[in-house]
């Protein structure tokens, strides 16, 4: 995921790289965050706001079909790597100064977290240019997505929606989630907590609006936890009465 510090894209402005923190996760983490079974990984997948995650590179090597979009894909690999190095000290300082906020299960401690982030970044960077040429990395962003209806079987959003509830409005979240529902048969969003480790104030309203439009939305516990108590994800599927193109109720 790419952490957007200032919501430029919400205001219709180009995303500036100095306003984001490119922070990366691996296929192994995606499997836990989204409860991805082997059969899920055989589906056509879109990664929404993947940032420099190695998920696309890892899964592509295993024969998977995945497209990732993020505004930072408009920058070069060198620019993304440089921005990571510029931001890593500040991020890790925050982690080390708030030990009560983290659960060290997948990552054993802050040093292990940083090692894993660097490893995922290296895998992403080694795949980035080839992936762009193949169309696997596309410079897109919420809330409007440039994909046809139901192009994918599964849409995944890691560490963006809900996490940045203070930066992006309810309408932004709602339209973005309905866009994922438009382009994919199933949607999964992780986590459902904000940066303050509180349940997003938008969550219940979005679940209600999804239900009114014929979608089935439920919160499920998953086997990944880094933010303390951040081990739940939102799963969305199309109900029997759901139309092919349902608009959000705002």
N, C-alpha and C positions, 0 to 999 in steps of 0.2 A: 504494500500500500504506500501511497504517497501522502504524507501528512501535510495538509494545507494549513499553514499558519494564518494566512489572511485570505478571506474568501473572494479572491479576485474573480474566479469563474462565475460566481453567483451574480456578480455585477456586470457580466458580459465583457469583462476585460481579459486579455491574455494572461495565462498563469506565468508568473515570474519565478525562475528557479530559486532565487534567493528567498522566496516566500514559502518554500516547501522543504520538508525533511524526507529524503528518499530512504525508506526503511524497509527491509526486505525479509521475506519468509520463504520457507522451502516447501516442496511437495509433501514431505513428511508432516509438516505443521498444517498444511491445508487439509490433509487427510483427517487429522484429528479435529481441527476447527469446524469442519463441515461434515464430519462423519461420512467421508467418501469411501464407499466400498469399491471393490475391484470393478464391479459392473458400472458404477458411476464414472469411473475413469475411462471407460470405453465409449462414453457419450460425447457428443459435440458440446464443448464447454466454452463459455465466455467469461474471462476474468475481468471484473469491473473495478478499475482503479488499482490494478495489480502493482503499479510502481516497479521497482527493480527486484521483485520476487523471482526466485528461481523456479517457481511452479511451472511456468510455461516451458522453460528449457528442460527441466527434469521430466515432465510428462511427455514432451515431444520425443525425447530420446527413447521413451518406452513405447512409442507408437501411438500416443494419444493425439486427439484433435482438439486444439485449444487456441483461441484468439484472446489476446489481452489488450485492453485499451487503458490509456492514462495520458493526461496532457504532457507529462514529462517525456514521452516518447518522441516529442518534437525536438528534443535536445540530443546532443551527441553522447556517446558512451563516456567520453572523457569528462564532459560537463557534469553528467550524473554522478560519476565517481568522485569528482572534485567536490561536489556539493555534499556528498555523504561524509567525506573527510572533514569538511568545514563544520558540520553539524554534530559529529559523533561525540565530541567531548561534552557539549552541553546536554545532549540526551543522556549519556551515561552518568553524568553528574547528578541529574535529576533522579535517575534510577537508584544510584548509590545513596542518595540523601533521603530516600523514602522507602526503607526496607519493609515497612509495614504494608506497603501497597502491592507487593508482588508475591507470587507463589512460585517457588523454584522446584518445579516438577520436571517439565520437559527440559528447560534450561536449568542447570544446577546452581548457578550463581551469576552475578553480573558479568564476570569475565567470560563465562561460557556463552552467555547471551551474545556478547559482542563477537566472539569467535564464530558463532553460528550465523550472525548477520553478515559478517565479512565473507564467509564461505558462500552464502546464498548470493551475495552481490557479485562475487567473482564468477559464479556460474551464469548469472544473468548477463554480465558484461561480455562473456565469451560467446554468448548466443545472440546478442542484441542485433548486430548488423545483419546477420543471416536471417533472423526472425523478422526484421523489418522488410527485407526483400521478399520473404515468403508471405507477408501479410499477417503474420502472427502477432506483431506488435503494432498497434495503430494509435495515433495521437488523437484520441477522442476523450470526451469528458461528459459528466452529468451536467444538467438533467436530460438533455436531448441526445439520443443515441442514433447513429447513422447505420442502423442495421435493419433488414427487412423483418416483418412480423414472423415470429416463431422460427427464426433461423437456427437457434441453438436448442439443445435439449436441457441444458443446465447453465444457470448464471450464478456466479459466486462473487460476493463483495466482501473483501477482508479489510477490516480496520479503517473504514471511511464513514459510511452511513451509520448514524446513531452515535458513533464515537465523537464526531464533531458537531453535536447538536447545538453547542453554543455559537458555532461559526456559521451554520447553515440553517435556514428557516424550515418550519414544518412543510411548507409548500414545496420547497426544494427537495426534501426527503421524499415526500409523497409522490411527486412527479417522477423522481428518479427510480423509485421502487416499481411504480406502474410501468415505466419504460422497460425495466428488466423483465417484468411479467409479459410485456408485449413481445420481446425478442426471444424469450426462452419459455419452455414448458414448465420448468421448475426453477425456483430462486432460493438461495440460501445466503443469509447475511450474518456476519460475525464480527465483533461482539454486539451485544445490545446495551452495553454500558457506555457512558460518556467518559471523557478524559478524567472527570472527577470521581470515576468509579461508581456512578449512580445510574440507575435504570433510566434510559432516555425518556424524556417527557413526551416524545412523539410516538412511542411504541404502541401504546394501547389505541390511540386514535388511528394510526395507520392500519393496525389489525382490524379495527372496526370498519374502516373504509374499504379494505380489501374484501371483507365479508359481504359488504353491500354490493360489491361488483362481482360477486360469485366466486371469489378465490377462497381457498382454505389456507389459513395461516396459523401456525402454532409455534410456540417456543419449546425448544428441546435442549436438554443438557448434553454437552459434548465432552470429549475426553481431553480437551486442551484448556489450560488455565495459566495465564501469565499475570494479567490484572487479577488481583484477589477478588473472588466471587464472579469473575468474568468467564464462566464456563457454560454459557448458553448462547444459542443461535436462533435466528428466525428462519423457519422453513415455510415456503409458500408454494402451493400447487394449484392447478386450475380445477375448480369444481365442475360438476356435470352441467350446471346451468351457466357457466361462464361463457361469454361471447368471445369471438376471435379477437376483438379489439375493444377492451373495456377502458374507459377513461376514469381517472381518479375523481372521487367526489370531494371537492374542496369547498 
